[in-house]
Amino acid sequence: MDGTAGTRVVLLACGSFNPITNMHLRMFELARDHLEDSGFRVVKGIISPVGDGYKKKGLIEARHRLEMARLASENSWITVDSWEGLQAEWVETCKVVRHHHNELLAQEQNSDDVDTVKYRKKRRIEDKYYVPSSSQNKDGTRLMLLCGADVLESFGVPNLWKQEDIEEIVGRFGLVCITRSGNEPFKFIHQSDTLWKHRKNIHIVQEWVTNDISATHVRRALRRGHSVRYLLPDNVLNYIHEHKLYNEESEQKNTGVVLAPFQRYSGASSS
């Protein structure tokens, strides 16, 4: 699917960011290059860390993950949004996407209202007629969900996603999926009727520079006292050391607790 006359796009990445790594940031750069090569114009990136209610094993407090994400993205075109992370209960990704889409609509409406007021004042000064805002024809900004191939493949895990949510995310908004060697996103799309139906809304971006950085590997190295320098921004690493994050105790957090989606969609309870 090619961009139409430089359609503006905002990229939204949801996830644990536990902690945020250089690979998380690289995903935004790779996605922007790919989309702009396809005719889109990427104007913003948003990082939305999941809330504590997700109950993933080893997930540290959202306040720390949010601050690390802010540190990692400072002086960047990527911003951090705390709405999802500060919710008391886990919020489905589809609802997070809707929230940010509504925020975009509100911003564009406010911008249109301001432009209309300025336009009308100018017309009055010139003593000419003005065109009502309702007749203005402006293309809206698109919101797309940015993810890795593991998220795409997780659509097939029973009780992890609602099918109607997958349908809405991919069909209504669109997906930008960063993949590496060893992943088979096209095969997975072919095997899923829902993804196949909306395949033109899915952008697959190949990461040709091998990069296997993962937050899991980073946490393991930190627990063992090994260096993780150059795997994540220095200011993030300094924050981790300052607050003594990621140790044996933190990795056991939520042990034996059923992941929030499984609790909600399968009726399971904590063990």
C-alpha positions in Angstrom: 0.0 0.0 0.0 1.6 3.2 -1.1 1.2 6.6 0.6 -1.2 9.0 -1.1 0.4 12.4 -1.7 2.6 12.3 1.4 -0.1 11.2 3.8 1.0 12.1 7.3 1.6 9.1 9.7 2.1 8.8 13.4 3.7 5.6 14.6 2.6 4.1 18.0 4.6 1.4 19.7 3.0 -0.4 22.7 4.9 -2.9 24.9 6.7 -3.5 28.2 9.9 -1.5 27.5 11.4 -3.3 30.4 13.8 -1.7 29.9 13.8 0.3 26.7 16.7 -0.6 24.5 18.4 0.8 21.4 16.6 -1.7 19.3 13.2 -0.2 20.4 14.4 3.1 19.1 15.8 1.6 15.9 12.4 0.2 15.1 11.1 3.7 14.7 13.9 4.7 12.4 13.5 1.6 10.2 9.7 2.1 10.0 10.1 5.8 9.1 12.5 5.0 6.3 10.3 2.3 4.9 7.1 4.4 5.0 8.7 7.4 3.6 10.2 5.3 0.7 6.5 4.3 0.1 5.3 7.8 -0.1 4.1 8.5 3.4 5.4 11.3 5.7 6.1 10.2 9.2 5.6 13.1 11.5 5.8 11.6 15.0 6.5 8.5 17.0 4.9 7.6 20.3 6.1 5.1 22.9 3.3 3.8 25.2 4.6 1.5 28.0 2.1 -1.0 29.3 0.7 -0.5 32.8 1.6 -2.6 35.8 -1.8 -4.4 35.5 -0.4 -6.5 32.6 1.1 -8.7 35.3 4.0 -9.9 33.1 6.8 -11.8 35.1 9.7 -9.4 35.9 7.8 -6.3 34.9 9.0 -3.4 37.1 6.9 -0.4 38.0 5.5 1.7 35.2 6.9 4.9 36.6 10.5 3.6 36.1 9.8 2.3 32.6 8.1 5.6 31.6 11.1 7.6 32.9 13.6 5.4 31.1 11.6 5.8 27.9 11.6 9.6 28.3 15.4 9.6 28.9 16.0 7.4 25.9 13.9 9.5 23.5 14.8 13.0 24.6 16.0 15.2 21.8 14.2 12.9 19.4 11.2 12.9 17.1 9.8 10.1 19.3 7.7 11.0 22.4 6.5 9.0 25.4 2.9 8.9 26.5 1.9 7.9 30.0 -1.8 7.3 29.5 -1.7 3.6 29.2 1.1 3.0 31.7 -0.7 4.9 34.5 -4.0 3.0 34.2 -4.9 1.0 37.3 -5.9 -2.0 35.2 -4.4 -3.4 32.0 -5.8 -1.8 28.9 -6.2 -3.7 25.6 -3.9 -2.5 22.9 -6.9 -1.8 20.6 -8.2 0.6 23.2 -4.8 2.3 23.4 -4.7 2.7 19.7 -8.3 4.2 19.7 -7.3 6.6 22.5 -4.4 7.9 20.5 -6.4 8.1 17.3 -9.0 10.2 19.2 -6.2 12.4 20.5 -5.0 13.0 16.9 -8.6 13.8 15.8 -9.0 16.3 18.6 -5.7 18.0 17.8 -6.6 18.3 14.2 -10.0 19.6 15.0 -8.4 22.3 17.3 -6.0 23.1 14.6 -8.8 23.4 12.0 -10.7 25.7 14.4 -7.7 28.0 14.9 -7.1 28.1 11.1 -10.7 28.9 10.5 -10.7 31.8 13.0 -7.6 33.2 11.4 -9.0 32.8 7.9 -12.3 34.5 8.8 -10.5 37.5 10.4 -8.3 37.9 7.3 -11.4 37.8 5.1 -13.1 40.4 7.2 -10.2 42.7 7.0 -10.1 42.3 3.2 -13.9 42.7 3.2 -14.3 39.6 1.2 -16.3 36.5 1.7 -14.9 33.5 3.6 -15.3 29.8 3.1 -16.8 27.9 6.1 -14.5 25.4 7.8 -16.9 22.6 6.9 -16.0 23.0 3.2 -12.3 22.7 3.9 -10.8 19.5 2.4 -7.8 18.4 4.5 -6.4 15.0 4.7 -6.2 13.6 8.2 -3.1 12.1 9.9 -3.0 8.3 10.0 -2.1 6.3 13.1 -0.3 3.0 12.6 0.8 0.4 15.2 4.5 -0.3 15.2 5.6 -3.7 16.4 8.1 -6.6 16.0 7.4 -9.9 14.2 6.9 -11.5 17.6 3.8 -9.4 18.2 2.4 -10.2 14.7 2.8 -13.9 15.5 1.3 -13.5 18.9 -2.0 -12.8 17.2 -2.2 -16.6 16.8 -1.9 -17.3 20.5 -5.2 -18.4 22.0 -6.8 -16.0 24.5 -4.0 -13.4 24.1 -6.0 -11.2 21.7 -9.6 -10.8 20.9 -10.2 -11.4 17.2 -12.3 -8.3 16.8 -9.4 -6.3 18.2 -7.0 -7.7 15.6 -9.5 -6.9 12.9 -9.8 -3.3 14.1 -6.1 -2.7 14.6 -5.0 -4.1 11.2 -8.1 -3.2 9.2 -8.9 0.2 10.5 -5.4 1.6 11.5 -2.7 -0.5 9.9 0.4 -2.3 11.1 4.2 -1.7 10.6 6.1 -4.9 11.5 9.9 -5.0 11.9 11.2 -8.4 11.1 14.6 -10.1 11.2 16.1 -13.2 9.6 14.5 -16.3 11.0 11.0 -14.7 11.1 8.4 -15.6 8.6 5.8 -12.9 8.7 4.5 -13.4 5.2 3.9 -17.1 5.9 2.0 -16.1 9.1 -0.1 -13.6 7.2 -0.9 -16.2 4.6 -2.1 -18.6 7.3 -4.4 -16.1 8.9 -7.6 -15.2 7.2 -7.9 -11.9 9.1 -4.4 -10.8 8.3 -4.7 -12.0 4.7 -7.8 -9.9 4.2 -6.0 -6.8 5.4 -2.6 -7.6 4.0 -2.4 -4.3 2.2 -2.6 -2.6 5.6 0.4 -4.5 6.9 3.9 -3.1 6.1 6.7 -5.6 6.6 10.1 -4.0 7.2 13.2 -6.2 7.0 16.0 -5.5 9.4 19.1 -6.4 7.4 21.6 -5.3 10.0 21.5 -8.2 12.5 20.5 -6.9 15.9 19.4 -9.4 18.6 19.2 -6.9 21.4 16.2 -7.8 23.7 15.1 -6.5 27.0 15.1 -10.1 28.4 18.8 -10.4 27.5 19.6 -7.0 29.0 17.8 -7.9 32.3 19.7 -11.1 32.5 23.0 -9.4 32.0 22.2 -6.8 34.7 21.2 -9.5 37.2 24.6 -11.1 36.6 26.5 -7.9 37.0 27.6 -7.9 33.3 28.0 -4.8 31.2 25.1 -3.7 28.9 26.7 -0.5 27.7 25.9 0.3 24.1 22.8 -1.9 24.2 20.7 1.0 25.6 21.3 4.7 26.0 23.8 5.8 28.7 21.3 7.9 30.5 19.0 4.9 30.8 21.8 2.8 32.1 22.7 5.5 34.6 19.0 5.5 35.8 19.0 1.8 36.2 22.1 1.8 38.4 20.9 4.9 40.3 17.6 3.2 41.3 19.1 -0.3 41.6 16.7 -1.8 39.1 16.7 -5.3 37.6 17.9 -7.9 40.1 16.9 -11.4 41.2 14.1 -10.0 43.3 12.6 -7.9 40.5 12.7 -10.7 38.1 10.5 -12.8 40.3 7.7 -10.2 40.4 4.4 -11.5 39.2 5.7 -15.1 39.3 2.7 -17.5 39.4 0.3 -14.7 38.3 -1.6 -15.3 35.1 -1.0 -12.7 32.4 -3.8 -10.1 32.3 -5.2 -11.1 28.8 -5.4 -14.7 29.8 -7.3 -13.8 32.9 -9.7 -11.6 31.0 -10.3 -13.7 27.9 -10.1 -17.3 29.4 -11.5 -16.7 32.9 -8.3 -17.9 34.5 -7.3 -16.7 38.0 -4.0 -16.2 39.7 -2.4 -19.4 41.0 
